[in-house]
Amino acid sequence: MHDFDYIKAKSIDQASTALLDQPTNSSILAGGTDLVDQMRRGVKTPDLIVDIKSIPELQRVALKENALILGGGVPVSRIYNQQGILSEFPGLETSLRLIGSIQIQNRATIAGNIGNASPSADLVPILVALESKATIATGNSKREIEIEKLITEPGIIATEPGELIENINIPLPKGKSTNSYLRFTPRAEMDIAVVSLGVSIELEPDATIVHCKIALGAVTPKPIRALDAEQYMLGKRLNIETVKEAAFLINQSAAPISDIRASAQYRLELLPVIGERAIRSCAINLGISL
Amino acid sequence: MKNKTYDITFTVNNKLEKMTVEARTTVLSLLRDQLGLTGTKEGCSNGNCGACTVNIDGYTIDSCCVFGVEIEGSTIETIENFSSDAKNLHPIQESFLRNGGLQCGICTPGFILSTQHLLKNIPDPTEDEIRLWLAGNLCRCTGYDKIILSVQDIISSESS
């Protein structure tokens, strides 16, 4: 591996300043589970690495009255290990537990999974379905951006040099609501999604759907919602006909490619199946038998 | 231009170590090449196979994916902290040996570290839990069944 300089930043300001001093060839190091491998293969050759794991704000995990706040530098296992913090977010818990192996979950961070902007990132579809926002910070500024808008193309996020993902802000679901994440992989563990899907849904007491977000993974270059399916579901009762029609409509939003993991055609065959199962899983969470 | 070197202090297997490293030195390389702790193995070098699993501050981690400069102040446990006395092995080592949970042995240090981490978090895991918690360790010899059996046998030996 090429040699480089390393800074363990103690504050957002220090990290931001270091990144701005060397804007053309520096990398942010969070868990490193992707970056170290990319550097070993020579895919990335930064002259400076800025380690953000020691910044206190990025280690924050807090369940507030109306939102769950997850610091960008928190390893994913530290999140699901906190009792009760994910009780309103079964879909998020599923996605956190599917990233890599236990060893990877002990190191890899939320911000890393988002910042890498892989189309098959496990956290992204469910975070988009939950209408999550990222807090993007520098030493003296902060802004919020929807995860859906933050990721612009494979490997690219809409941040400026010196900006860090400080945290992810996930609104607490309201009323009779639930969420789910489902992916298809040829192997049960240690594999990468061929298609994936996050669903967040809210029902009236009579099972009329009043809120529905469906986000797709691994079938578009950047996060995308299945708007046709969402529109169709709104105002309908959550029953088997609604689920089947919505699952069919999901493909309207997908634009998969053929790659080493699957052909585009195969992905289009799979997506409605995974979609139906993910929505069914929401119904099960709410005690509705379809 | 020469890059900087970094002084780091950390604990490995209850021993305090101070050393100077380049930023690019991984924990795996530091353990094997600088400290001579060659029980930790290099497999895929990209975080898939788990042969390089060590325990850092209570969590199993692939040491090929961590730079030495990141572990300043950390506490590390490697396979060398178990036992090298064949007559007095650690219960996890003993069970792997008794049940044929290894053949060539390259993956074994990683499996033992992962098994220890599993049993600390879930003292009485189901077979599904064992398979999930060991999914980050690959073995090309055993077909896994005897590894699963080895883990289950530790649990039943300890409870009897």
HADDOCK unambig.tbl for C-alpha pairs under 7 A between the chains (distance, minus, plus):
assign (segid A and resid 1 and name CA) (segid B and resid 24 and name CA) 6.71 0.50 0.50
assign (segid A and resid 3 and name CA) (segid B and resid 3 and name CA) 6.55 0.50 0.50
assign (segid A and resid 3 and name CA) (segid B and resid 23 and name CA) 6.90 0.50 0.50
assign (segid A and resid 3 and name CA) (segid B and resid 24 and name CA) 5.73 0.50 0.50
assign (segid A and resid 4 and name CA) (segid B and resid 3 and name CA) 5.93 0.50 0.50
assign (segid A and resid 4 and name CA) (segid B and resid 23 and name CA) 6.36 0.50 0.50
assign (segid A and resid 4 and name CA) (segid B and resid 24 and name CA) 6.83 0.50 0.50
assign (segid A and resid 5 and name CA) (segid B and resid 3 and name CA) 6.02 0.50 0.50
assign (segid A and resid 5 and name CA) (segid B and resid 4 and name CA) 6.13 0.50 0.50
assign (segid A and resid 5 and name CA) (segid B and resid 23 and name CA) 6.28 0.50 0.50
assign (segid A and resid 6 and name CA) (segid B and resid 23 and name CA) 6.10 0.50 0.50
assign (segid A and resid 32 and name CA) (segid B and resid 65 and name CA) 6.23 0.50 0.50
assign (segid A and resid 32 and name CA) (segid B and resid 66 and name CA) 6.61 0.50 0.50
assign (segid A and resid 33 and name CA) (segid B and resid 47 and name CA) 6.76 0.50 0.50
assign (segid A and resid 33 and name CA) (segid B and resid 65 and name CA) 5.49 0.50 0.50
assign (segid A and resid 36 and name CA) (segid B and resid 65 and name CA) 5.51 0.50 0.50
assign (segid A and resid 37 and name CA) (segid B and resid 46 and name CA) 5.31 0.50 0.50
assign (segid A and resid 37 and name CA) (segid B and resid 65 and name CA) 6.82 0.50 0.50
assign (segid A and resid 101 and name CA) (segid B and resid 135 and name CA) 6.14 0.50 0.50
assign (segid A and resid 101 and name CA) (segid B and resid 136 and name CA) 4.60 0.50 0.50
assign (segid A and resid 102 and name CA) (segid B and resid 133 and name CA) 6.07 0.50 0.50
assign (segid A and resid 102 and name CA) (segid B and resid 136 and name CA) 6.42 0.50 0.50
assign (segid A and resid 103 and name CA) (segid B and resid 60 and name CA) 5.25 0.50 0.50
assign (segid A and resid 103 and name CA) (segid B and resid 61 and name CA) 4.45 0.50 0.50
assign (segid A and resid 103 and name CA) (segid B and resid 62 and name CA) 5.95 0.50 0.50
assign (segid A and resid 103 and name CA) (segid B and resid 136 and name CA) 6.61 0.50 0.50
assign (segid A and resid 104 and name CA) (segid B and resid 61 and name CA) 6.67 0.50 0.50
assign (segid A and resid 106 and name CA) (segid B and resid 59 and name CA) 6.16 0.50 0.50
assign (segid A and resid 106 and name CA) (segid B and resid 60 and name CA) 6.73 0.50 0.50
assign (segid A and resid 106 and name CA) (segid B and resid 61 and name CA) 6.40 0.50 0.50
assign (segid A and resid 107 and name CA) (segid B and resid 61 and name CA) 6.70 0.50 0.50
assign (segid A and resid 189 and name CA) (segid B and resid 135 and name CA) 6.36 0.50 0.50
assign (segid A and resid 190 and name CA) (segid B and resid 135 and name CA) 6.66 0.50 0.50
assign (segid A and resid 190 and name CA) (segid B and resid 136 and name CA) 6.75 0.50 0.50
